[in-house]
């Protein structure tokens, strides 16, 4: 039963990280287009994406507030890595989880050890030159 619950938790973390990454990319795109990311986030969180995940992590991304870490980036990287190892053992391709692992490694390589893992949402803005 432990393996099952650990797998569910890792899949949950992969889903949260994936949503955070896509949110960061969307905010970078609108920011680069000259649209206020805060206003865009307000539209998102008051229409299609009213979940706490979008409000919480979206707010952290637009405010660039990743400390103190609620869930530290190294823990997120570990969970994604363990999820990928389980998927490998079961021969389940998870290309998006591989992408998330790379994004978390990028965050850590750039000094993000003490940051909340939602800081991966900031990477898209940095990559876009914002």
N, C-alpha and C positions, 0 to 999 in steps of 0.2 A: 504494500500500500504506500510506503514511503516513496518508492520510485514513481508511482503514479502521481502523487501530490507534488513531488519535485518537478516532474515533467509539466504538469499543469501550471505551476508557478513560473517556470522558465518560458513557457509559451505565452503566458500573460505578460511577462516582462518584454518579450519580443514584440507583442502587439502594441504595448505602450511606447516602446522605443520607435517602432515604425511610424506610429501616429505623430510622435514628436518630431521625427526627421521630416516627414511630409509637411507638417505645419511650419517647420523652420524654412523649408524650401519655398513654400507659398508666401511666407512673410518676406523672404529675401526678394522674391520676384516682384511683389507689389512695392516694396521699398525701393528697389532699383528703378521701377517705373515712376517713382515720384509720389506714390500714394502713401499716406501715413499708415504704417503697420498697425498702430493702435486702433485706428478707425476700422481697418480691415478686420482685425481681430474682433472688434465689437460687432461687426456685421456677422461674422462667422458664428460667434457664440450666442447671438440672439436669434439666429435662424436655423440653419442646418445642423450645426455642431454645438448643441447646448450642454454638452457633457462637462463634468468637472475637469476631465483630462485636458480639454481644449482651453478652458478658462484658466486653470492653474498653470499648465506648462506654457500655454501661449503667453500668459502674463509674464512668466519668468523670461521667456525669449525676448519679448519686446522691451522689457525693462532691463534685460541683461543682468538679472539677479539670480545667481546660481549658488550663492553661499548664504547661510550654511546649507550644506547638502542634506536633503531629505533622504536621498538614495544616491550614494557616491558613485561616480563614474566607474571606478575600478570594480565595484560590485556588479554594476550593469554589464560591463565587459565580461566578467566571469560568468554570469548567468547566460549570456548569449553564447559564449564559448562552450559551456556545458550543454546547452540546448543543441548546438551544432554537433557536438560529439555524440549525443544520443541519436540525433537524426542520421548521422553517418552510420552508426551501428545498425540502425533499422533500414538503411538505404532509402532515406527520405530526403530528396533534394530540398534545400531551403535557401534559394538564392538571395532573398531579401534579408534573411538573418545573417548571411555572409556579409552583405553590404553593411548592415548595422554593426557587425563586429569590426569591420574596417573603419567605420565612422567613429566608433568608440575608441579604437586604437589611435586614430588621428587626434581625437580630443586629448587623450592621455599623453601622446607624443608632444603636444603643444602646451603641456604643463597643466592639464586639467585634473590632476589627481584629487584635489580637494573639492572639485565642483560637483554639483548635482548632475546626474546623468542627462538631465534635460538640456544641458549645455550643448549636446549634439545638434540641437535646433539652431544654434548660433553659427555652426560651421558653414551652412549654406550662405549666410550673409558675408562671412569672411571670404569664402571662395568667390563670391560675386564682387568683391572689392568694396563692400560696404563697411 
